Amino acid sequence: MAVKAGFIYVLIHPSDERLIKVGMTSRSPEVRLEEHNTQFDKAAGRVVEATGEDWILKEFFAVEDTYNAESAFFRRSPLTETPYALSDELLKLDDKFLNWDWVNEGLRLAKSVGVRRDTSQPPIPKPPPKRGGKWIEASLKESGLRPVKGYGNGITKVAFECPQRHVFKISGSCLARFPFCPICEPERFDSYTLRRVETCESK
Ligand SMILES: [Zn+2]
């Protein structure tokens, strides 16, 4: 896989100060921004469509190897322990793990990592989805929620069941931040996350 120089960029969205996107491009960040703001079939574009507000390019940096930079940024805790953390390629910051210090540390790593040693091998760009990570287990422990096996395709969202037997699908990273049943306690969620929860018929 060829080494491509390019840029790492950070987008912020005016609808939600915790919602960001970190991406890489071998083209110009401005061109990529325009795509994110107009491709309504992609996760970033769906936010634009839903809110009527465009993403803003907060900052960008040149990198020598976009794949390696991407890997350096994303292959870090807690993403590596969170199932489906990047299923929609957007990041929702929180006060615990995914905060701006964490973002800035990742940017420093991405900027300094250089060209990957073995350029014949593609780097693993993002953590693979993983069930049962310690981080999410800890988040779920208190909640009484449990994952429902064999419900849905499990690729983008996982189904969970609450003690009242409500079944709902939500990405693992959302659930780790909002370890609550959206039917019993909708007020615990922000409206953006709540809109993305799918509720299912109880089994
Ligand atoms: Zn419930």
Boltz pocket constraint, residues with backbone or C-beta under 6 A from the ligand:
constraints:
  - pocket:
      binder: B
      contacts: [[A, 162], [A, 163], [A, 164], [A, 165], [A, 166], [A, 181], [A, 182], [A, 183], [A, 184], [A, 185]]
      max_distance: 6.0
